[in-house]
Structures are given as C-alpha cells and as structure tokens.
Amino acid sequence: MLSYPVKTTREEKMSMIQKVKDRLLDTYGEQILAIGVYGSVGRNEEGPFSDIEMHVVTKHGFTLENYEFIYGKFKIELSVRQKSDFFKRARLIDDSWSIKAGVFTGILPLFDPQGLFEEVKEMPMQVPESVIKETMREFMIWEPYETMGKIRNQYEEGNYHYLPMGARDLVWQTAKLIGLANRHIYTTRAKTFEESLTLPYRPEGYRELAVLVMEGTLHDRETVYQHCECLWTGLNEWYEELGITYMETSLPF
C-alpha cells in the first residue's frame, strides 16, 4: 500500500498534467479558452511531493466546478474561472497578495491560443501605491493589532504557553505586510520568512523575532514576549515612515 503523499518525478507529473488537459479539452472543447500550470510545477521548482495546480479559463457564461482531489499518486487542484473573473482576480489586492499573486505571474501555458496567460501576468504588479497602503492600513487593524492585544492579554494573565503561537502569528502577518510594502510576490509559502528578510523595507524588530520563529527557539517565554513588543513598536514606527495612519481621531460615523 502506498504511503501518501507519494514521491513522483517531474516526468510523471507532466504526463498526468497532459492527461488532465486532454480530458478537459475533449470534454468541453471550445468552451475552454486556456489551461495552464501554476505553483512550483509551473515554475519548474517542484519537489517530489509537490501537488499539481492548474488554471482552467472558460468563456463568459460557461461555468465549471473547481476540483481538488487525489488521483493515483497525485494531488490535483483545478482552479476554474470565466475569463472576466480570471482577470478580475489577477487585479485584486488584499492582505494575502504577496502570498497568492504568484498564481498569476508564474504560469506554464499548456493550451492558450489567445495568449491570456501572457496578458494576465503583469496585472498583479499594476496596482496603485494608494491601494497598497490602504490594504496595509486595513490589515493592520484586522490582524496584527488584534494579535498584539492577545499577546499582551495572555502575558498579563500568565498564560505563557500562548506566546509561541502569538509570535508566529505576528511574524506571519508582518511578512505579508513586508511583501506588500516591497511589491514582492513570495515564490512559495514555505520560503516566505527567508525571502522577507532579503527585502529592503522592513520594520525594526522583525528580523530578530523571525529568526526565533524559523529556528523554533521559542521556549524562553520572556524573550519571546519582549521581541513581540519590539516588533510591535517597529511596526508602528514603520507605518509612520510610510505615511500610513490607522488610528482615528474621531468616531467614523
């Protein structure tokens, strides 16, 4: 019996991809405008346990389900969107932009007679600076601010077991902000922390806490807490430098 996930070679993956592409075209024909592979396989950087992620772009008004399934040795994900929705999603910016936008910038075309994938790959980088800053402002309120409140609450209550989790959350959230500020799309979630440390615009205190998280050295609760406080101070000073204000001076209603 196979022990899942299963090791597969690139040749095996590409053979499976070809089979999926042919089945889609045979079944739905001209309703499909483009098929491509994204993620690590699309970049030719996959590992032996990587899954297969594919875009399927359809004509306007033709709807197919998204699929995520295990077939034989492979985990396969089909992201299906009509052309207009596909382009709209490529232009979208949210707090996870630096993590997710790579699905549009690194596509290996399998079937693309209209050149849709070449057209779409520039769209994620065309977002205005004002939109990036507004996204950062909103996200600061939604997550890092709340995370720091939880960290302080649990520290005050003596629940030090939460601090490693809180530190990981704060570093992850800050890495997303760093990606936005630098207009950098991370190649993969697994390398987000390492890549974030190479980017020029970062808040003070980030490197120190990120290194602790990456190394898993979060056992000294007092050290972890103090590093969280340092990063929180650094984040707020960084926002001031970027001209992003997230505090209201009066009630917004």
Secondary structure, DSSP 8 states (H G I E B T S, - for coil): ---SS----HHHHHHHHHHHHHHHHHHHGGGEEEEEEEHHHHTT---TT--EEEEEEE-TT-----EEEEETTEEEEEEEEEHHHHHHHHH---TTHHHHTHHHHS-EEEE-TT-HHHHHTTGGGG--HHHHHHHHHHHHHHTHHHHHHHHHHHHHHT-GGGHHHHHHHHHHHHHHHHHHHHT---S-GGGHHHHHTTSS---TTHHHHHHHHHHT----HHHHHHHHHHHHHHHHHHHHHHT-----SS---
